[in-house]
Amino acid sequence: MRWGSVLSLSGAALVLLLQGQLALSVIQIDPTSIDSLTEAGVTITEPMWEFYLQNQTEGIPGKLTDTWYVAGAMFMTMMQFWHVSGYDKHNDVVSHDLMFQAGENYNYFDSNYSQWLGNDDQMFWGLAAITASETGFPEIEGKPTWTSLARAVFTMQIGRWDTDECDGGITWQIHPWQAGYTLRNSISNGGLFQLAARLGRFTRNDTYIEAAEKIWDWSEDSPLITPKRNWFVADSTSGDNNCRDSGDMQWSYNYGTYLAGAAYMYNQTEDAKWRKRAEGLLGRLTTDFFPKQYDHKVFSEYACEPRQTCDRNMLNFKGWSAQWMAMAANLVPELRPQVESKMQSSAVAIGTSCVGESEGMKNLCGSRWWGAKWDGIKGLEVQQAALGGITANLMLLSSAETKTIETNPDADEKYLDTGDDDDTVLQKISTGDRVGSWILTVLWGSGIVAAGWWLIKQQ
């Protein structure tokens, strides 16, 4: 091609041509067809899996370069996709790597990473573990059940409940020497709320339900959730000011995690207050994150997408939130029409954006689902987000149930046959722990430091 011809190309096309990144044909998606959605999900999964294999840290299963939690969140999405599509090509690796990262004490607090982890990092692995239980993901013989791993994360995190400042909450970071330690953020507290609610529904154990109630009440008493501001969810609040201020950046996953937890609580308790909360959060989420300029139809992480300033974390958010919206719709049927319409139009948009090609990889998705083209962003995170959007639609169509201990008894919390004096043995919560349990009695009262030590010791 002569230079004069190149100059006649549009700027965007020129960039793509010079980079050797030519757009592929659109993935045609019928959001009302399980087969169509499954085919699209598989198409999106394969480059995501290639990114996963390319970016493992020195070949460590489940550990990506410069991040830890993202792989756990990806496994969470892949198990949901398997559950509603039957696509099991990567299940063996997901199972192995998910268990490998649980660490020597089976609590996703491995000594190799524990000095720099945040509560939100550990929390995502806990959500992956409870997802395995709810989807009936196969258990591994001779290892703790997935439910036991989720419970271990819950137990450790609730042991960090801190009433010295702000009358409660857990901090973003785990250790005082970490930058941001004094912050209490929504994804850490909302994630723990969601984990507690899901454990409560799955196990039918009131210990978790009471804990979820406590976390929500504290969140609403703090600046994190403000129903009177149209269900505004702040990103964080600072212990330095006794949680009187707030960081108001808006991210979909903060709404999504509280929404999912509220839906689980309504499904388990049938208390109308939880339905009201779920409806309020969903209303705010669908108003703000499906912007007018995209006809209120396409999911957008609007705080960073337009200028392409989303970092590695932010690129994932709407994929998780889409799945949490679908969970909420399945658990609270009154939410279904609102969720279904947003997810279906977003699925069609995903098909028009996953058309990138680079370095031999095809069907790269980009950060923007709107615009009917690939925006040039590539990586595991954007593929995972797109897969999350497709999976959300499958969750709404599939007859696959969200399991409980009654329908998935293999996932019950069990002892390991390694001896009572083995510190890695996960102790099962007994029936006597269900109401007025030792967790709530000790943690909501005094002696938080001693309680935290005792809870961790049990793991």
C-alpha positions in Angstrom: 0.0 0.0 0.0 1.3 3.4 -0.9 1.7 6.0 1.8 -0.9 8.3 0.3 -3.4 5.5 0.6 -2.5 5.0 4.3 -3.1 8.7 5.0 -6.6 8.3 3.8 -7.4 5.8 6.6 -9.1 7.0 9.7 -6.9 7.4 12.8 -8.3 4.4 14.6 -8.0 2.1 11.5 -4.4 3.3 11.0 -3.4 2.5 14.5 -4.9 -1.0 14.2 -3.2 -1.6 10.9 0.2 -0.5 12.0 -0.1 -2.7 15.1 -1.1 -5.6 13.0 -4.4 -5.8 14.9 -7.2 -6.2 12.4 -10.8 -6.6 13.6 -12.5 -9.9 13.2 -16.2 -10.4 12.5 -18.7 -9.7 15.2 -19.6 -12.6 17.5 -23.3 -12.9 16.8 -25.1 -13.4 20.1 -28.7 -14.3 20.7 -29.1 -13.5 24.4 -32.2 -15.7 24.6 -30.4 -18.8 23.4 -28.3 -21.0 25.7 -26.4 -22.4 22.7 -25.6 -19.0 21.3 -24.4 -17.7 24.7 -22.4 -20.8 25.4 -20.6 -20.6 22.0 -19.8 -17.0 22.7 -18.5 -17.8 26.2 -16.2 -20.5 24.8 -14.9 -18.1 22.2 -14.1 -15.6 24.9 -12.7 -18.1 27.3 -9.9 -19.5 25.1 -7.8 -16.3 24.8 -8.5 -15.6 28.5 -7.0 -19.0 29.3 -4.0 -18.3 27.1 -3.4 -15.1 29.0 -3.6 -17.1 32.3 -1.0 -19.6 31.2 1.3 -16.8 29.9 1.1 -14.8 33.1 1.6 -17.3 35.8 4.4 -16.3 38.2 7.2 -18.8 37.5 4.7 -21.5 36.8 3.1 -21.3 40.2 -0.5 -22.6 39.9 -3.1 -19.9 40.5 -0.6 -17.0 40.9 -0.5 -14.3 38.2 2.3 -11.8 37.8 1.9 -8.8 40.0 -1.5 -9.9 41.4 -2.9 -12.7 43.4 -6.6 -12.3 43.7 -7.4 -11.9 40.0 -6.9 -15.6 39.3 -9.3 -16.6 42.1 -11.9 -14.2 40.7 -11.3 -15.7 37.3 -11.9 -19.2 38.7 -15.1 -18.0 40.3 -16.3 -16.8 36.9 -15.2 -20.0 35.1 -17.0 -22.2 37.6 -20.2 -20.2 37.1 -19.8 -20.5 33.4 -19.3 -24.3 33.6 -22.3 -24.6 35.9 -24.7 -23.0 33.4 -23.1 -24.1 30.1 -21.5 -27.5 30.8 -18.2 -26.4 29.3 -15.6 -28.3 31.4 -12.4 -28.2 29.3 -10.4 -26.4 32.0 -12.1 -27.8 35.1 -9.2 -30.0 36.2 -6.7 -27.1 36.2 -9.2 -24.8 37.9 -9.8 -27.4 40.6 -6.1 -28.0 41.1 -5.1 -24.3 41.1 -8.0 -23.2 43.3 -7.0 -25.7 46.0 -3.2 -25.1 45.6 -3.6 -21.4 46.4 -5.5 -22.3 49.6 -2.1 -22.7 51.1 -0.7 -24.9 53.9 -3.5 -24.0 56.3 -6.3 -24.1 53.7 -7.4 -20.5 54.4 -6.1 -18.5 51.4 -3.6 -16.9 53.7 -0.4 -18.5 52.5 2.8 -17.4 54.1 4.3 -16.6 50.7 1.7 -13.7 50.3 0.2 -13.0 53.7 2.5 -10.1 54.5 1.1 -7.9 51.8 -2.4 -9.1 51.3 -5.5 -7.0 51.7 -8.8 -8.3 53.0 -10.4 -7.9 49.6 -7.7 -10.1 48.1 -8.4 -13.0 50.5 -12.1 -12.4 50.2 -12.3 -13.1 46.4 -10.8 -16.5 47.0 -13.4 -17.1 49.6 -16.1 -16.2 47.1 -14.6 -18.6 44.6 -14.7 -21.4 47.2 -18.4 -20.8 48.0 -19.1 -20.6 44.3 -17.6 -24.1 44.0 -20.0 -25.3 46.6 -23.0 -23.6 45.2 -22.3 -24.9 41.7 -21.5 -28.5 42.7 -18.0 -28.2 41.5 -16.4 -31.6 42.2 -14.7 -32.0 45.6 -11.0 -33.2 45.8 -10.6 -36.4 47.8 -8.4 -36.0 50.8 -8.7 -32.3 50.9 -11.1 -29.9 52.7 -14.4 -29.3 51.0 -14.8 -26.0 49.1 -17.3 -25.0 51.9 -14.6 -25.5 54.5 -12.3 -23.2 52.6 -14.9 -20.5 52.3 -15.6 -20.9 56.0 -11.9 -20.5 56.8 -11.8 -17.2 55.0 -14.9 -16.0 56.8 -13.5 -17.0 60.1 -10.2 -15.2 59.6 -11.9 -12.1 58.3 -14.6 -11.8 60.9 -11.7 -12.2 63.4 -10.4 -8.9 62.1 -13.6 -7.0 63.0 -12.2 -3.9 64.7 -14.2 -1.8 67.1 -11.3 0.3 68.3 -12.2 2.8 65.5 -15.5 3.4 63.7 -17.3 1.0 66.1 -16.6 -1.9 63.7 -15.8 -2.9 60.2 -12.8 -4.5 58.7 -10.0 -2.5 57.2 -8.9 -2.7 53.6 -5.4 -3.8 54.4 -4.6 -6.5 56.9 -1.4 -5.3 58.5 -0.7 -1.9 60.1 2.4 -1.3 58.0 0.5 -1.5 54.8 -0.5 1.8 53.0 -4.3 2.2 53.3 -4.5 0.2 56.5 -6.9 2.7 58.2 -9.4 2.7 55.4 -12.5 0.6 55.6 -13.7 0.0 52.1 -16.9 -1.3 50.6 -15.5 -4.2 48.7 -13.8 -5.7 51.8 -16.9 -5.2 54.1 -19.4 -5.8 51.3 -17.5 -8.9 50.2 -17.5 -10.3 53.7 -21.2 -9.5 53.9 -21.8 -11.4 50.7 -19.6 -14.3 51.8 -21.5 -14.6 55.1 -24.9 -14.5 53.4 -23.9 -17.1 50.9 -22.5 -19.4 53.6 -25.6 -18.9 55.6 -27.9 -19.9 52.8 -25.7 -22.8 51.7 -25.1 -24.3 55.2 -28.4 -23.2 56.8 -26.3 -22.0 59.7 -27.6 -19.0 61.5 -24.1 -18.1 62.6 -23.4 -16.7 59.2 -26.8 -15.0 58.8 -26.3 -13.1 62.1 -22.8 -12.1 61.0 -24.2 -10.8 57.7 -26.8 -8.7 59.6 -24.1 -7.2 61.7 -21.9 -6.3 58.8 -24.8 -4.7 56.9 -25.9 -2.7 59.9 -22.4 -1.4 60.4 -22.1 -0.5 56.7 -25.3 1.5 56.8 -24.4 3.2 60.0 -21.1 4.2 58.4 -20.8 6.3 55.3 -20.4 3.2 53.1 -24.1 2.8 52.4 -26.6 5.7 52.4 -30.1 4.7 51.5 -31.3 8.3 51.9 -29.0 9.3 49.0 -30.7 6.9 46.6 -28.7 4.0 47.9 -25.4 5.6 47.4 -22.5 3.3 48.0 -19.2 5.0 48.8 -15.9 3.3 47.9 -14.3 3.8 51.4 -14.2 5.6 54.7 -11.3 6.4 56.9 -10.6 5.3 60.4 -8.4 8.3 60.8 -11.6 10.4 61.0 -13.5 7.7 62.9 -15.3 6.9 59.6 -17.0 10.3 59.3 -15.8 10.9 55.8 -16.0 8.9 52.6 -14.2 8.3 49.4 -16.9 8.7 46.8 -15.5 7.2 43.6 -18.1 5.0 42.0 -17.4 1.4 41.1 -20.0 -1.2 40.1 -18.6 -4.0 42.2 -19.3 -2.1 45.4 -23.0 -2.0 44.6 -22.9 -5.5 43.2 -21.4 -7.2 46.2 -23.9 -5.6 48.6 -26.7 -6.4 46.1 -25.9 -10.1 45.9 -25.6 -10.3 49.7 -28.9 -8.7 50.2 -30.6 -11.0 47.7 -29.1 -14.1 49.5 -30.4 -12.7 52.8 -33.9 -12.2 51.4 -33.9 -15.7 49.9 -32.9 -17.3 53.1 -34.8 -15.2 55.7 -37.8 -13.9 53.6 -37.5 -10.7 55.5 -39.0 -7.9 53.4 -36.2 -5.4 54.4 -33.7 -7.4 52.4 -35.9 -7.2 49.3 -36.2 -3.5 49.7 -32.4 -3.2 50.0 -31.8 -5.3 47.0 -34.3 -3.3 44.9 -32.7 0.0 46.0 -29.1 -1.1 45.2 -30.2 -2.6 41.9 -32.0 0.6 41.0 -28.9 2.7 41.6 -26.7 0.3 39.8 -28.8 0.1 36.7 -29.2 3.8 36.5 -25.6 4.9 36.9 -23.7 2.1 35.2 -25.9 1.8 32.2 -25.4 5.4 31.0 -27.8 7.5 28.9 -25.4 7.9 26.1 -25.6 4.1 25.5 -29.4 4.2 25.7 -29.3 2.8 29.2 -28.6 -0.6 27.7 -24.9 -1.3 28.0 -22.9 -1.9 31.2 -20.1 0.6 31.6 -17.6 1.3 34.3 -18.1 4.9 33.6 -15.6 6.4 36.0 -12.7 5.1 33.9 -13.8 3.6 30.6 -14.5 6.8 28.5 -10.8 7.9 28.9 -9.4 4.4 29.1 -8.0 5.0 32.5 -9.2 1.7 34.1 -6.4 -0.1 35.8 -6.0 -3.8 36.0 -8.4 -4.1 38.8 -11.1 -1.9 37.4 -11.2 -3.8 34.1 -12.8 -6.7 36.0 -15.5 -4.9 37.9 -18.5 -5.1 35.6 -17.9 -8.8 34.9 -18.3 -9.6 38.6 -21.1 -7.2 39.0 -23.0 -8.7 36.1 -22.9 -12.1 37.7 -24.0 -10.7 41.0 -26.9 -9.0 39.3 -27.9 -12.3 37.8 -27.6 -14.1 41.2 -29.9 -11.4 42.7 -32.5 -11.9 40.0 -32.5 -15.6 40.5 -32.9 -15.3 44.2 -35.4 -12.4 44.2 -37.7 -13.0 41.2 -39.1 -9.5 41.4 -35.7 -8.2 40.2 -35.6 -10.4 37.1 -37.2 -8.1 34.5 -34.9 -5.2 35.3 -31.7 -7.4 35.3 -32.7 -9.4 32.3 -33.2 -6.5 29.9 -29.8 -4.9 30.9 -27.9 -8.2 30.6 -29.4 -9.1 27.3 -28.5 -5.8 25.6 -25.1 -5.9 27.2 -24.5 -9.4 25.8 -25.2 -8.3 22.3 -22.8 -5.4 22.8 -20.1 -7.8 24.1 -20.3 -9.6 20.8 -19.5 -6.4 18.9 -16.5 -5.6 21.1 -14.8 -9.0 21.2 -13.4 -8.7 17.7 -9.7 -7.8 18.4 -6.7 -9.7 17.0 -3.2 -9.3 18.2 0.0 -11.5 18.2 -1.9 -14.5 16.9 -4.7 -14.2 19.4 -8.3 -13.6 18.2 -11.5 -12.5 19.7 -9.9 -10.0 22.2 -12.6 -8.1 24.0 -11.4 -4.7 25.1 -12.6 -2.6 28.1 -15.6 -1.0 26.4 -18.6 -3.1 25.5 -20.2 0.0 23.8 -18.9 1.4 20.6 -19.3 -1.7 18.4 -15.6 -2.2 18.0 -12.5 -3.4 19.9 -10.9 -0.5 21.8 -7.4 -2.0 21.7 -7.2 -3.0 25.4 -6.3 -6.7 25.9 -5.6 -9.1 28.7 -7.1 -11.7 31.0 -9.1 -9.0 32.9 -11.1 -7.8 30.0 -11.8 -11.3 28.7 -12.9 -12.3 32.2 -15.3 -9.3 32.4 -16.8 -10.2 29.0 -17.2 -13.8 30.1 -18.9 -12.6 33.2 -21.4 -10.7 31.1 -22.1 -13.8 29.0 -22.3 -16.0 32.1 -24.8 -13.6 33.7 -27.2 -14.2 30.8 -26.7 -17.9 31.0 -27.5 -17.8 34.7 -30.8 -16.1 33.9 -31.7 -18.8 31.3 -30.3 -22.0 32.8 -32.3 -24.4 35.0 -29.1 -25.1 37.0 -29.9 -24.3 40.6 -27.8 -22.5 43.2 -27.2 -25.4 45.5 -27.4 -25.7 49.2 -26.2 -28.4 51.6 -29.4 -30.3 51.0 -28.7 -30.6 47.2 -24.9 -30.8 47.5 -24.2 -32.8 50.6 -20.7 -33.6 49.4 -19.8 -30.0 50.1 -20.6 -30.2 53.8 -17.8 -29.0 56.2 -15.7 -32.1 57.1 -12.8 -33.0 59.2 -9.6 -34.1 57.5 -8.3 -37.6 58.4 -4.9 -36.3 59.3 -5.1 -36.4 63.1 -6.6 -34.2 65.8 -3.3 -32.5 66.6 -2.7 -31.3 63.0 -2.8 -27.5 62.9 -3.9 -27.6 59.2 -7.1 -29.5 60.1 -10.2 -27.3 59.5 -12.6 -27.7 62.4 -16.2 -28.1 61.5 -18.8 -25.6 62.9 -21.1 -27.7 65.1 -24.8 -27.5 65.5 -24.3 -25.9 68.9 -22.6 -23.0 67.1 -25.7 -22.0 65.1 -27.4 -19.4 67.3 -25.6 -17.3 69.9 -22.4 -18.9 68.6 -18.9 -18.5 69.8 -18.1 -16.4 66.7 -20.7 -13.7 67.4 -20.5 -13.9 71.2 -16.7 -13.4 71.2 -16.3 -11.1 68.2 -19.2 -8.7 68.8 -18.2 -8.4 72.5 -14.8 -7.6 74.0 -11.5 -9.4 73.7 -11.2 -9.0 69.9 -7.5 -9.6 69.9 -7.7 -12.9 71.8 -10.7 -13.9 69.8 -8.8 -13.3 66.5 -6.0 -15.5 67.7 -8.3 -18.2 68.8 -10.2 -18.2 65.5 -7.0 -18.3 63.4 -5.6 -21.1 65.6 -8.6 -23.3 64.7 -7.4 -23.2 61.1 
